[in-house]
Amino acid sequence: MITFPTLIIRKEFGLVDFGMLAGLATAIGQIAYAFGPIMFGVLRDFHGDYRSPLLICTVLQIVAGIVVLLRGKERGSDVMPRV
């Protein structure tokens, strides 16, 4: 899980912008890791139990999976050469 985002960045964007994009991905990930639990706690406090926050997180995960599956891959967009 530590190297997975950098592998995706290298494959999708190449080495030219790798440093900048890897730093940006790390910063965005850290923000999400910091505010995710806060939002989960706020939702729990607002609804009084963990059922609603868990349902919201589950729906978001399913929607994200559907977006990834439906996105598709454009032909000829491989930046990293095959070995």
Rosetta blueprint (number, residue, H / E / L):
1 M L
2 I L
3 T L
4 F H
5 P H
6 T H
7 L H
8 I H
9 I H
10 R H
11 K H
12 E H
13 F H
14 G L
15 L L
16 V L
17 D L
18 F H
19 G H
20 M H
21 L H
22 A H
23 G H
24 L H
25 A H
26 T H
27 A H
28 I H
29 G H
30 Q H
31 I H
32 A H
33 Y H
34 A H
35 F H
36 G H
37 P H
38 I H
39 M H
40 F H
41 G H
42 V H
43 L H
44 R H
45 D H
46 F H
47 H H
48 G L
49 D L
50 Y L
51 R H
52 S H
53 P H
54 L H
55 L H
56 I H
57 C H
58 T H
59 V H
60 L H
61 Q H
62 I H
63 V H
64 A H
65 G H
66 I H
67 V H
68 V H
69 L H
70 L H
71 R H
72 G L
73 K L
74 E L
75 R L
76 G L
77 S L
78 D L
79 V L
80 M L
81 P L
82 R L
83 V L
